[in-house]
């Protein structure tokens, strides 16, 4: 996890599958507890359904905590997975750049 001027950056790994979920979840929890979060999804080559739901859940937690949450630079594979699963509405307000 890195810090930008006003938010913490959580960079997703190239493969966000069940093996990566614990690591990503822990990073998201820590970041949301500290304030605004920007998830860098630019390097994602493959993403599991559970990972996408975890991102939606993290966004809802950030909203409840009144902190910002955005996903930046989403790669083509993550965008395709979101569309394929019909989750475009859930991600519409989160995607930046």
Secondary structure as GFF3:
##gff-version 3
##sequence-region A 1 97
A	DSSP	beta_strand	2	3	.	.	.	ID=ss1
A	DSSP	beta_strand	8	11	.	.	.	ID=ss2
A	DSSP	beta_strand	15	16	.	.	.	ID=ss3
A	DSSP	alpha_helix	18	34	.	.	.	ID=ss4
A	DSSP	beta_strand	37	40	.	.	.	ID=ss5
A	DSSP	beta_strand	46	47	.	.	.	ID=ss6
A	DSSP	alpha_helix	49	64	.	.	.	ID=ss7
A	DSSP	beta_strand	69	72	.	.	.	ID=ss8
A	DSSP	alpha_helix	76	84	.	.	.	ID=ss9
A	DSSP	alpha_helix	88	91	.	.	.	ID=ss10
A	DSSP	beta_strand	95	96	.	.	.	ID=ss11
###
